[in-house]
């Protein structure tokens, strides 16, 4: 029996567009880079690894405080002595944002939540295992 654990894919650093007024009809995009902690358990054997995670996120504001977004992230990949491990995710969600400056500029807080499909591939000496699971995601941000 195969069991793959995904306790966290934590993005520690995010590069995004500069703070500006958010208007209905506005599109946004951002590139994310961070740290992932990958844990694997197969038939009583387990391993863990850390890797750099990358992601691209695109969204559309339907209201100055509400957006819908989609993303693709590479959570990690490793290859060592005949064993390779790859994990990525694709997802969709909603974003809520509150600006505190004049004309909706300046300091803001934001929250996001949605669902992601996580795809895990493990290959050992020609044997390939694959698991796809749906997981929730949440996040907060300030700027």
Protein Blocks (a to p, Z undefined) as FASTA:
>chain_A
ZZdddfbacdfbdcddddddddehiacdddddddddddddeehiacdddddddddddddd
fbfkbccddddddfbdcdeehiacddddddddddddddfbehhiajdddddddddddddd
ddeehiacdddddddddddddZZ
